[in-house]
Amino acid sequence: MSTRVNLKEYISDALKADNVIAFAIYDKKATSYVGSTRFGNIDTKNKVLHIGWTWISPATQGTGLNHKMKFLMLSYAFEYLDFEKVEFRIDERNIKSRKAVEKLGASLEGILRKNVTTKGDFRRSSCCYGILKEEWPTLKQIHFNK
């Protein structure tokens, strides 16, 4: 169950974490904050980072806001930070998130079997998606410049 206490803990954990840049998601149309996302597992030596830890209010799901936000994050990672690769690790069961990342043009690179223990001690498998820097200009044109 989500509560204000849980949200405060979530935000506090995000701000304390190493190798993370946390973002609030602001919906201009609703003039309110509607979620959060992060760059995580930032590896500056190899120029690879993950995008994830994303949640967005049910009212803004399906509005295109998440797609636009991911565009801004990918643009920043490749064009400003000059990273070589962006990865996404998604619970194998989360079909909605997997489809959203596939819509961005990310390639499924493999599945890490039972690599994460979730609440309730469930061992989930993670689908690993990636976008390479050299793929970004084409993906940007195809998936974002419509």
DSSP file (Angstrom, degrees, kcal/mol; ACC not computed):
  #  RESIDUE AA STRUCTURE BP1 BP2  ACC     N-H-->O    O-->H-N    N-H-->O    O-->H-N    TCO  KAPPA ALPHA  PHI   PSI    X-CA   Y-CA   Z-CA
    1    1 A M              0   0    0      0, 0.0     2,-0.4     0, 0.0     5,-0.1   0.000 360.0 360.0 360.0 133.2    0.0    0.0    0.0
    2    2 A S        +     0   0    0      4,-0.1     2,-0.3     3,-0.0     3,-0.0  -0.696 360.0 164.3 -86.3 133.1    1.3    3.4   -0.9
    3    3 A T     >  -     0   0    0     -2,-0.4     4,-2.3     1,-0.1     5,-0.2  -0.881  52.7-102.3-137.9 169.5    1.3    6.1    1.8
    4    4 A R  H  > S+     0   0    0     -2,-0.3     4,-2.7     1,-0.2     5,-0.2   0.883 123.4  54.1 -60.1 -38.3    2.9    9.4    2.4
    5    5 A V  H  > S+     0   0    0      2,-0.2     4,-2.3     1,-0.2    -1,-0.2   0.929 108.5  48.1 -63.0 -45.0    5.4    7.7    4.7
    6    6 A N  H  > S+     0   0    0      1,-0.2     4,-2.5     2,-0.2    -1,-0.2   0.903 111.8  50.5 -61.3 -41.1    6.4    5.3    2.0
    7    7 A L  H  X S+     0   0    0     -4,-2.3     4,-2.7     2,-0.2     5,-0.2   0.923 109.6  49.7 -64.1 -44.6    6.8    8.1   -0.5
    8    8 A K  H  X S+     0   0    0     -4,-2.7     4,-2.5     1,-0.2    -1,-0.2   0.904 112.4  48.0 -61.4 -41.1    9.0   10.1    1.9
    9    9 A E  H  X S+     0   0    0     -4,-2.3     4,-2.8     2,-0.2    -2,-0.2   0.909 111.2  51.2 -64.0 -42.3   11.1    6.9    2.4
   10   10 A Y  H  X S+     0   0    0     -4,-2.5     4,-2.1     2,-0.2    -2,-0.2   0.931 113.2  44.1 -61.1 -47.2   11.3    6.3   -1.3
   11   11 A I  H  X S+     0   0    0     -4,-2.7     4,-2.2     2,-0.2    -2,-0.2   0.911 113.4  51.1 -65.7 -42.9   12.5    9.9   -2.0
   12   12 A S  H  X S+     0   0    0     -4,-2.5     4,-1.5    -5,-0.2    -2,-0.2   0.921 110.5  48.8 -60.9 -44.9   14.9    9.8    0.9
   13   13 A D  H  X S+     0   0    0     -4,-2.8     4,-1.4     1,-0.2    -1,-0.2   0.900 110.6  51.4 -61.3 -41.6   16.4    6.6   -0.4
   14   14 A A  H  < S+     0   0    0     -4,-2.1    -1,-0.2     1,-0.2    -2,-0.2   0.895 110.4  48.3 -63.6 -40.4   16.7    8.0   -3.9
   15   15 A L  H  < S+     0   0    0     -4,-2.2    -1,-0.2     1,-0.2    -2,-0.2   0.765 114.1  46.2 -73.8 -24.6   18.5   11.1   -2.7
   16   16 A K  H  < S+     0   0    0     -4,-1.5    -1,-0.2    -5,-0.2    -2,-0.2   0.686  89.0 109.1 -87.3 -20.4   21.0    9.1   -0.5
   17   17 A A    ><  -     0   0    0     -4,-1.4     3,-0.5    -3,-0.2     2,-0.2  -0.217  65.9-126.7 -66.1 144.7   21.9    6.5   -3.1
   18   18 A D  T 3  S+     0   0    0      1,-0.2    23,-0.3     3,-0.0    24,-0.1  -0.535  89.6  20.2 -82.0 155.7   25.3    6.4   -4.8
   19   19 A N  T 3  S+     0   0    0      1,-0.2    23,-1.7    -2,-0.2     2,-0.4   0.838 102.5 116.3  55.9  37.8   25.6    6.4   -8.6
   20   20 A V    <   -     0   0    0     -3,-0.5     2,-0.4    20,-0.2    20,-0.2  -0.989  47.8-167.8-137.3 142.6   22.1    7.8   -9.0
   21   21 A I  E     -A   39   0A   0     18,-2.4    18,-2.6    -2,-0.4     2,-0.3  -0.965  22.8-157.5-125.5 114.6   20.4   10.9  -10.3
   22   22 A A  E     -A   38   0A   0     -2,-0.4     2,-0.4    16,-0.2    16,-0.2  -0.687   7.0-165.2 -95.5 145.1   16.8   11.1   -9.3
   23   23 A F  E     -A   37   0A   0     14,-3.0    14,-1.9    -2,-0.3     2,-0.4  -0.967  15.0-139.4-128.4 143.1   14.2   13.2  -11.1
   24   24 A A  E     -A   36   0A   0     -2,-0.4     2,-0.6    12,-0.2    12,-0.3  -0.787  23.1-132.6 -92.1 146.0   10.7   14.3  -10.2
   25   25 A I  E     -A   35   0A   0     10,-2.6     9,-3.0    -2,-0.4    10,-1.0  -0.904  22.4-168.4-104.3 119.8    8.2   14.2  -13.0
   26   26 A Y  E     -A   33   0A   0     -2,-0.6     2,-0.8     7,-0.3     7,-0.2  -0.929  12.2-149.2-112.6 126.4    6.1   17.3  -13.4
   27   27 A D  E  >> -A   32   0A   0      5,-2.9     5,-1.5    -2,-0.5     4,-1.3  -0.844   4.8-164.4 -95.7 110.4    3.0   17.4  -15.6
   28   28 A K  T  45S+     0   0    0     -2,-0.8    -1,-0.2     1,-0.2     5,-0.0   0.871  88.6  53.2 -63.2 -36.9    2.6   20.9  -17.1
   29   29 A K  T  45S+     0   0    0      1,-0.2    -1,-0.2    -3,-0.1    -2,-0.0   0.916 118.5  34.5 -65.7 -42.0   -1.0   20.3  -18.2
   30   30 A A  T  45S-     0   0    0      2,-0.2    -1,-0.2    30,-0.0    -2,-0.2   0.570 101.0-137.6 -86.3  -9.2   -2.0   19.1  -14.7
   31   31 A T  T  <5 +     0   0    0     -4,-1.3     2,-0.3     1,-0.2    -3,-0.2   0.910  67.8  98.3  48.0  49.5    0.4   21.6  -13.0
   32   32 A S  E   <S-A   27   0A   0     -5,-1.5    -5,-2.9     0, 0.0     2,-0.4  -0.991  82.5 -96.6-155.6 160.3    1.5   19.0  -10.5
   33   33 A Y  E     +A   26   0A   0     -2,-0.3    -7,-0.3    -7,-0.2     3,-0.1  -0.661  38.3 174.0 -78.5 133.4    4.1   16.4   -9.8
   34   34 A V  E     -     0   0A   0     -9,-3.0    23,-2.8    -2,-0.4     2,-0.3   0.375  51.4 -29.9-126.7   2.0    3.0   13.0  -11.0
   35   35 A G  E     -AB  25  56A   0    -10,-1.0   -10,-2.6    21,-0.2     2,-0.3  -0.991  52.0-107.4 173.5-166.0    5.9   10.7  -10.5
   36   36 A S  E     +AB  24  55A   0     19,-2.1    19,-2.3    -2,-0.3     2,-0.3  -0.982  21.2 174.2-152.3 155.5    9.6   10.0  -10.3
   37   37 A T  E     -A   23   0A   0    -14,-1.9   -14,-3.0    -2,-0.3     2,-0.3  -0.949  12.8-151.7-155.3 171.3   12.4    8.3  -12.3
   38   38 A R  E     -AB  22  52A   0     14,-1.9    14,-2.0    -2,-0.3     2,-0.5  -0.990  24.1-132.3-148.0 153.4   16.1    7.9  -12.1
   39   39 A F  E     +AB  21  51A   0    -18,-2.6   -18,-2.4    -2,-0.3     2,-0.3  -0.930  49.9 172.0 -90.3 132.2   19.4    7.4  -13.8
   40   40 A G  E     + B   0  50A   0     10,-2.6    10,-3.0    -2,-0.5   -20,-0.2  -0.885  44.4  33.4-140.2 172.3   21.0    4.6  -11.8
   41   41 A N  E    S-     0   0A   0    -23,-0.3     2,-0.5   -22,-0.3    -1,-0.2   0.899  76.1-168.5  47.3  45.4   23.9    2.2  -11.7
   42   42 A I  E     -     0   0A   0    -23,-1.7     2,-0.7    -3,-0.2     7,-0.2  -0.526  11.4-171.0 -72.6 117.0   25.9    5.1  -13.4
   43   43 A D  E  >> + B   0  48A   0      5,-3.1     5,-1.8    -2,-0.5     4,-1.3  -0.861   8.5 178.1-112.0  94.5   29.2    3.7  -14.6
   44   44 A T  T  45S+     0   0    0     -2,-0.7    -1,-0.2     1,-0.2     5,-0.1   0.802  78.2  58.5 -70.2 -28.7   31.3    6.7  -15.7
   45   45 A K  T  45S+     0   0    0      1,-0.2    -1,-0.2     3,-0.1    -2,-0.0   0.948 120.0  27.1 -64.8 -48.0   34.3    4.5  -16.6
   46   46 A N  T  45S-     0   0    0      2,-0.1    -2,-0.2    39,-0.0    -1,-0.2   0.489 105.7-126.0 -93.9  -4.3   32.4    2.5  -19.1
   47   47 A K  T  <5 +     0   0    0     -4,-1.3    37,-2.3     1,-0.2    38,-1.7   0.929  64.2 131.5  58.8  50.3   29.8    5.2  -19.9
   48   48 A V  E   < +Bc  43  85A   0     -5,-1.8    -5,-3.1    36,-0.2     2,-0.3  -0.991  26.9 169.4-131.1 138.7   26.8    3.1  -19.2
   49   49 A L  E     - c   0  86A   0     36,-1.6    38,-2.8    -2,-0.4     2,-0.4  -0.961  25.7-125.6-142.9 163.6   23.8    3.9  -17.1
   50   50 A H  E     -Bc  40  87A   0    -10,-3.0   -10,-2.6    -2,-0.3     2,-0.5  -0.838   9.5-150.7-107.0 146.5   20.3    2.5  -16.3
   51   51 A I  E     +B   39   0A   0     36,-2.5    38,-0.4    -2,-0.4     2,-0.3  -0.977  51.5  91.7-109.3 130.2   17.0    4.3  -16.6
   52   52 A G  E     +B   38   0A   0    -14,-2.0   -14,-1.9    -2,-0.5     3,-0.1  -0.947  18.2 102.0 179.0-157.9   14.5    3.0  -14.2
   53   53 A W  E     +     0   0A   0     -2,-0.3     2,-0.4     1,-0.2    -1,-0.1   0.845  64.8 162.8  56.0  35.0   12.8    3.2  -10.8
   54   54 A T  E     +     0   0A   0    -17,-0.1     2,-0.3    -3,-0.1   -17,-0.2  -0.695  17.6 166.0 -92.6 132.4   10.0    4.9  -12.7
   55   55 A W  E     -B   36   0A   0    -19,-2.3   -19,-2.1    -2,-0.4     2,-0.3  -0.990   8.2-176.3-138.5 148.4    6.5    5.4  -11.3
   56   56 A I  E     -B   35   0A   0     -2,-0.3   -21,-0.2   -21,-0.2     5,-0.1  -0.997  35.4 -93.6-145.2 142.9    3.9    7.7  -12.7
   57   57 A S    >>  -     0   0    0    -23,-2.8     3,-1.5    -2,-0.3     4,-0.8  -0.204  32.2-121.6 -59.6 145.2    0.4    8.5  -11.5
   58   58 A P  G >4 S+     0   0    0      0, 0.0     3,-0.6     0, 0.0    -1,-0.1   0.827 110.6  63.4 -55.4 -32.5   -2.4    6.4  -13.0
   59   59 A A  G 34 S+     0   0    0      1,-0.2    -2,-0.1   -25,-0.1   -25,-0.0   0.774 108.0  40.8 -65.9 -25.4   -4.1    9.6  -14.2
   60   60 A T  G X4>S+     0   0    0     -3,-1.5     3,-1.6   -26,-0.2     5,-0.5   0.496  86.9 112.6-102.1  -4.8   -1.1   10.4  -16.5
   61   61 A Q  T <<5S+     0   0    0     -4,-0.8    -4,-0.0    -3,-0.6     0, 0.0  -0.481  83.7  19.1 -67.3 137.0   -0.5    6.8  -17.7
   62   62 A G  T 3 5S+     0   0    0     -2,-0.2    -1,-0.2     1,-0.0    -2,-0.1   0.490  96.0 103.4  83.0   3.5   -1.2    6.5  -21.4
   63   63 A T  T < 5S-     0   0    0     -3,-1.6    -2,-0.1     0, 0.0    -3,-0.0   0.549  95.4-110.1 -93.2  -8.3   -1.0   10.3  -22.0
   64   64 A G  T  >5S+     0   0    0     -4,-0.3     4,-2.2     3,-0.0     5,-0.2   0.346  88.0 116.9  94.5  -5.8    2.5   10.2  -23.7
   65   65 A L  H  ><S+     0   0    0     -5,-0.5     4,-2.5     1,-0.2     5,-0.2   0.918  74.7  50.0 -62.4 -43.9    4.1   11.9  -20.7
   66   66 A N  H  > S+     0   0    0     -6,-0.3     4,-2.5     1,-0.2    -1,-0.2   0.903 110.1  51.3 -61.8 -41.4    6.3    8.9  -19.9
   67   67 A H  H  > S+     0   0    0      2,-0.2     4,-1.9     1,-0.2    -1,-0.2   0.920 111.8  46.3 -61.6 -45.4    7.4    8.7  -23.5
   68   68 A K  H  X S+     0   0    0     -4,-2.2     4,-2.1     2,-0.2    -2,-0.2   0.882 111.9  51.5 -65.2 -38.8    8.4   12.4  -23.6
   69   69 A M  H  X S+     0   0    0     -4,-2.5     4,-2.3     2,-0.2    -2,-0.2   0.913 109.0  49.6 -64.9 -43.0   10.2   12.1  -20.3
   70   70 A K  H  X S+     0   0    0     -4,-2.5     4,-3.0     1,-0.2     5,-0.2   0.876 107.7  55.6 -65.1 -36.1   12.2    9.1  -21.5
   71   71 A F  H  X S+     0   0    0     -4,-1.9     4,-2.8     2,-0.2    -1,-0.2   0.940 108.6  47.2 -58.8 -47.1   13.1   11.1  -24.7
   72   72 A L  H  X S+     0   0    0     -4,-2.1     4,-2.2     1,-0.2    -2,-0.2   0.905 113.7  47.9 -62.1 -40.9   14.5   13.9  -22.5
   73   73 A M  H  X S+     0   0    0     -4,-2.3     4,-2.6     2,-0.2    -2,-0.2   0.920 113.3  46.5 -67.0 -43.7   16.5   11.4  -20.4
   74   74 A L  H  X S+     0   0    0     -4,-3.0     4,-2.6     2,-0.2     5,-0.4   0.917 112.3  51.0 -64.8 -42.9   17.9    9.6  -23.4
   75   75 A S  H  X>S+     0   0    0     -4,-2.8     4,-2.8    -5,-0.2     5,-0.7   0.929 112.5  46.7 -59.1 -44.8   18.8   12.8  -25.1
   76   76 A Y  I  X>S+     0   0    0     -4,-2.2     5,-2.9    -5,-0.2     4,-1.3   0.919 113.0  48.9 -63.8 -45.0   20.6   14.0  -21.9
   77   77 A A  I  <5S+     0   0    0     -4,-2.6     6,-2.8     3,-0.2    -2,-0.2   0.916 124.2  28.7 -63.2 -44.1   22.4   10.7  -21.5
   78   78 A F  I  <5S+     0   0    0     -4,-2.6    -2,-0.2     4,-0.2    -3,-0.2   0.890 129.2  34.7 -86.2 -41.3   23.7   10.5  -25.1
   79   79 A E  I  <5S+     0   0    0     -4,-2.8    -3,-0.2    -5,-0.4    -2,-0.1   0.771 131.3  22.4 -91.8 -27.7   24.0   14.1  -26.1
   80   80 A Y  I  <<S+     0   0    0     -4,-1.3    -3,-0.2    -5,-0.7    -4,-0.1   0.831 131.3  35.6-105.1 -50.7   25.1   15.9  -22.9
   81   81 A L  S   <S-     0   0    0     -5,-2.9    -3,-0.2    -6,-0.1    -4,-0.2   0.689  95.2-139.0 -78.0 -17.6   26.7   13.2  -20.7
   82   82 A D        +     0   0    0     -6,-0.4    -4,-0.2     1,-0.2     2,-0.1   0.862  37.2 171.2  62.4  39.7   28.1   11.5  -23.8
   83   83 A F        -     0   0    0     -6,-2.8    -1,-0.2     1,-0.1   -35,-0.2  -0.447  33.8-143.0 -78.7 156.1   27.4    8.0  -22.5
   84   84 A E  S    S+     0   0    0    -37,-2.3    49,-2.8     1,-0.2     2,-0.3   0.722  77.3  16.9 -89.9 -26.2   27.8    5.0  -24.8
   85   85 A K  E     -cD  48 132A   0    -38,-1.7   -36,-1.6    47,-0.2     2,-0.4  -0.998  53.1-157.9-153.5 142.8   24.8    2.9  -23.6
   86   86 A V  E     -cD  49 131A   0     45,-2.4    45,-2.3    -2,-0.3     2,-0.3  -0.989  21.4-165.5-119.2 131.7   21.6    3.2  -21.7
   87   87 A E  E     -cD  50 130A   0    -38,-2.8   -36,-2.5    -2,-0.4     2,-0.4  -0.835  11.3-160.5-117.6 155.6   20.1    0.1  -20.2
   88   88 A F  E     - D   0 129A   0     41,-2.3    41,-2.8    -2,-0.3     2,-0.5  -1.000   3.0-163.2-130.8 131.5   16.7   -0.8  -18.8
   89   89 A R  E     + D   0 128A   0    -38,-0.4     2,-0.4    -2,-0.4    39,-0.2  -0.969  18.8 179.3-117.9 116.5   16.1   -3.7  -16.4
   90   90 A I  E     - D   0 127A   0     37,-2.4    37,-3.5    -2,-0.5    -2,-0.0  -0.938  36.8-102.2-125.6 137.7   12.5   -4.7  -16.2
   91   91 A D  E >   - D   0 126A   0     -2,-0.4     3,-2.2    35,-0.2    35,-0.2  -0.340  33.3-128.7 -53.4 128.1   10.6   -7.4  -14.3
   92   92 A E  T 3  S+     0   0    0     33,-2.9    -1,-0.2     1,-0.3    34,-0.1   0.786 107.8  54.6 -53.1 -31.0    9.9  -10.1  -16.8
   93   93 A R  T 3  S+     0   0    0     32,-0.3     2,-1.8     1,-0.2    -1,-0.3   0.617  83.0  92.1 -80.3 -13.3    6.2  -10.1  -15.7
   94   94 A N    <>  +     0   0    0     -3,-2.2     4,-2.2     1,-0.2     5,-0.2  -0.542  46.1 165.3 -87.9  77.2    5.8   -6.3  -16.3
   95   95 A I  H  > S+     0   0    0     -2,-1.8     4,-2.7     1,-0.2     5,-0.2   0.864  70.6  58.3 -61.9 -39.3    4.5   -6.5  -19.8
   96   96 A K  H  > S+     0   0    0      1,-0.2     4,-1.8    -3,-0.2    -1,-0.2   0.929 110.7  41.7 -59.2 -47.4    3.3   -2.9  -19.8
   97   97 A S  H  > S+     0   0    0      2,-0.2     4,-2.2     1,-0.2    -1,-0.2   0.878 112.9  54.2 -69.1 -37.5    6.8   -1.5  -19.0
   98   98 A R  H  X S+     0   0    0     -4,-2.2     4,-2.2     1,-0.2    -2,-0.2   0.926 109.8  47.1 -61.8 -43.8    8.5   -3.9  -21.4
   99   99 A K  H  X S+     0   0    0     -4,-2.7     4,-2.0     1,-0.2    -1,-0.2   0.883 109.8  53.9 -65.4 -37.6    6.2   -2.7  -24.3
  100  100 A A  H  X S+     0   0    0     -4,-1.8     4,-0.7    -5,-0.2    -1,-0.2   0.912 110.8  45.5 -63.3 -42.3    6.8    1.0  -23.4
  101  101 A V  H ><>S+     0   0    0     -4,-2.2     5,-1.7     1,-0.2     3,-0.6   0.866 110.4  53.7 -70.2 -36.0   10.6    0.4  -23.5
  102  102 A E  H ><5S+     0   0    0     -4,-2.2     3,-1.3     1,-0.2    -1,-0.2   0.862 102.1  59.4 -64.7 -34.6   10.3   -1.5  -26.8
  103  103 A K  H 3<5S+     0   0    0     -4,-2.0    -1,-0.2     1,-0.3    -2,-0.2   0.764  99.3  58.4 -63.9 -24.7    8.3    1.5  -28.2
  104  104 A L  T <<5S-     0   0    0     -4,-0.7    -1,-0.3    -3,-0.6    -2,-0.2   0.647 123.7-107.3 -76.0 -15.1   11.4    3.6  -27.5
  105  105 A G  T < 5 +     0   0    0     -3,-1.3    -3,-0.2    -4,-0.4    -2,-0.1   0.523  65.5 154.5  98.7   8.1   13.4    1.3  -29.8
  106  106 A A      < -     0   0    0     -5,-1.7     2,-0.4    25,-0.1    -1,-0.3  -0.427  38.8-129.4 -69.9 144.7   15.4   -0.5  -27.0
  107  107 A S  E     -E  130   0A   0     23,-2.5    23,-1.9    -2,-0.1     2,-0.6  -0.793  14.0-121.2 -97.7 135.3   16.6   -4.0  -27.9
  108  108 A L  E     +E  129   0A   0     -2,-0.4    21,-0.3    21,-0.2     3,-0.1  -0.659  32.0 179.0 -72.0 119.1   16.0   -6.9  -25.7
  109  109 A E  E     -     0   0A   0     19,-3.7     2,-0.3    -2,-0.6    20,-0.2   0.606  53.1 -59.7-100.2 -16.1   19.5   -8.2  -24.9
  110  110 A G  E     -E  128   0A   0     18,-1.0    18,-3.2     2,-0.0     2,-0.5  -0.902  47.9 -91.5 156.4 176.5   18.6  -11.1  -22.7
  111  111 A I  E     -E  127   0A   0     -2,-0.3     2,-0.8    16,-0.2    16,-0.2  -0.986  20.9-146.8-125.4 125.4   16.9  -12.2  -19.5
  112  112 A L  E >   -E  126   0A   0     14,-3.0    14,-2.4    -2,-0.5     3,-0.8  -0.825  30.2-132.9 -88.0 112.9   18.7  -12.5  -16.1
  113  113 A R  E 3  S-     0   0A   0     -2,-0.8    12,-0.2     1,-0.3    11,-0.1  -0.528  70.5 -22.4 -79.4 127.0   17.0  -15.4  -14.5
  114  114 A K  E 3  S+     0   0A   0     -2,-0.4    11,-0.3     9,-0.2    -1,-0.3   0.860  87.7 144.5  45.9  49.7   15.9  -14.9  -10.9
  115  115 A N  E <   +     0   0A   0     -3,-0.8     2,-0.4     9,-0.7    10,-0.2   0.551  53.5  51.5 -94.9  -9.2   18.4  -12.2  -10.3
  116  116 A V  E     -E  124   0A   0      8,-1.6     8,-2.6    -4,-0.2     2,-0.6  -0.991  67.0-143.7-134.1 136.2   16.5  -10.0   -7.9
  117  117 A T  E     -E  123   0A   0     -2,-0.4     6,-0.2     6,-0.2     2,-0.1  -0.878  26.2-166.7 -96.2 124.3   14.6  -10.7   -4.7
  118  118 A T    >   -     0   0    0      4,-3.1     3,-1.6    -2,-0.6     4,-0.4  -0.377  39.4 -58.7 -99.4 179.7   11.5   -8.6   -4.4
  119  119 A K  G >  S+     0   0    0      1,-0.3     3,-0.6     2,-0.2    -1,-0.2  -0.312 128.3  33.2 -55.8 142.8    9.1   -7.9   -1.5
  120  120 A G  G 3  S-     0   0    0      1,-0.2    -1,-0.3    -3,-0.1    -2,-0.0   0.586 127.2 -86.5  82.0   9.5    7.7  -11.1   -0.2
  121  121 A D  G <  S+     0   0    0     -3,-1.6     2,-0.4     1,-0.2    -1,-0.2   0.757  76.8 158.9  60.4  28.2   11.0  -12.9   -1.1
  122  122 A F    <   -     0   0    0     -3,-0.6    -4,-3.1    -4,-0.4     2,-0.9  -0.678  39.0-136.4 -78.9 134.4    9.9  -13.6   -4.7
  123  123 A R  E     - E   0 117A   0     -2,-0.4    -6,-0.2    -6,-0.2     2,-0.2  -0.823  28.5-168.3 -93.8 105.0   12.8  -14.2   -7.0
  124  124 A R  E     - E   0 116A   0     -8,-2.6    -8,-1.6    -2,-0.9    -9,-0.7  -0.539  16.5-131.3 -91.7 158.8   12.1  -12.2  -10.2
  125  125 A S  E     -     0   0A   0    -11,-0.3   -33,-2.9    -2,-0.2     2,-0.5  -0.878  20.6-139.1-105.2 143.6   13.8  -12.4  -13.5
  126  126 A S  E     -DE  91 112A   0    -14,-2.4   -14,-3.0    -2,-0.4     2,-0.5  -0.899   1.4-143.6-111.0 127.7   14.9   -9.2  -15.2
  127  127 A C  E     -DE  90 111A   0    -37,-3.5   -37,-2.4    -2,-0.5     2,-0.6  -0.771  20.5-145.7 -84.2 127.2   14.6   -8.4  -19.0
  128  128 A C  E     +DE  89 110A   0    -18,-3.2   -19,-3.7    -2,-0.5   -18,-1.0  -0.860  21.1 177.9-102.2 118.0   17.6   -6.4  -20.1
  129  129 A Y  E     -DE  88 108A   0    -41,-2.8   -41,-2.3    -2,-0.6     2,-0.3  -0.845   5.0-174.3-113.9 153.0   17.0   -3.8  -22.8
  130  130 A G  E     -DE  87 107A   0    -23,-1.9   -23,-2.5    -2,-0.3     2,-0.4  -0.996  21.2-160.2-148.8 155.6   19.6   -1.5  -24.2
  131  131 A I  E     -D   86   0A   0    -45,-2.3   -45,-2.4    -2,-0.3     2,-0.3  -0.997  21.2-145.5-130.9 128.7   20.1    1.4  -26.6
  132  132 A L  E >>  -D   85   0A   0     -2,-0.4     3,-1.3   -47,-0.2     4,-1.2  -0.647  22.6-117.8 -93.3 151.8   23.6    2.2  -27.9
  133  133 A K  G >4 S+     0   0    0    -49,-2.8     3,-0.5     1,-0.3   -48,-0.1   0.878 115.4  53.8 -54.6 -41.3   24.9    5.7  -28.6
  134  134 A E  G 34 S+     0   0    0    -50,-0.3     4,-0.3     1,-0.2    -1,-0.3   0.714 107.7  51.6 -71.5 -17.8   25.3    5.0  -32.3
  135  135 A E  G <> S+     0   0    0     -3,-1.3     4,-2.5     1,-0.1     3,-0.4   0.713  90.7  82.5 -83.1 -23.3   21.6    3.8  -32.5
  136  136 A W  H <X S+     0   0    0     -4,-1.2     4,-3.3    -3,-0.5     5,-0.3   0.874  83.6  53.7 -56.3 -48.4   20.3    7.0  -30.8
  137  137 A P  H  > S+     0   0    0      0, 0.0     4,-1.7     0, 0.0    -1,-0.2   0.906 115.0  41.7 -56.8 -40.9   20.2    9.4  -33.8
  138  138 A T  H  > S+     0   0    0     -3,-0.4     4,-2.7    -4,-0.3     5,-0.2   0.931 116.6  47.4 -70.3 -45.5   18.1    6.9  -35.8
  139  139 A L  H  X S+     0   0    0     -4,-2.5     4,-3.0     1,-0.2     5,-0.5   0.893 110.1  54.1 -62.7 -39.3   15.8    5.9  -32.9
  140  140 A K  H  X>S+     0   0    0     -4,-3.3     4,-1.4    -5,-0.3     5,-0.9   0.915 112.3  43.9 -59.5 -44.1   15.4    9.6  -32.0
  141  141 A Q  H  X5S+     0   0    0     -4,-1.7     4,-0.6    -5,-0.3    -2,-0.2   0.922 120.1  40.1 -67.6 -45.4   14.2   10.3  -35.6
  142  142 A I  H  <5S+     0   0    0     -4,-2.7    -2,-0.2     1,-0.2    -3,-0.2   0.928 127.3  27.5 -71.9 -46.8   11.9    7.3  -35.8
  143  143 A H  H  <5S+     0   0    0     -4,-3.0    -3,-0.2    -5,-0.2    -2,-0.2   0.616 130.7  28.1 -98.2 -14.1   10.4    7.2  -32.4
  144  144 A F  H  <5S+     0   0    0     -4,-1.4     2,-0.9    -5,-0.5    -3,-0.2   0.652 102.6  68.3-124.7 -20.7   10.4   10.8  -31.2
  145  145 A N     <<       0   0    0     -5,-0.9    -1,-0.1    -4,-0.6    -4,-0.0  -0.491 360.0 360.0-102.3  63.6   10.3   13.2  -34.2
  146  146 A K              0   0    0     -2,-0.9    -1,-0.2    -3,-0.1    -5,-0.0   0.416 360.0 360.0-102.5 360.0    6.7   12.5  -35.4
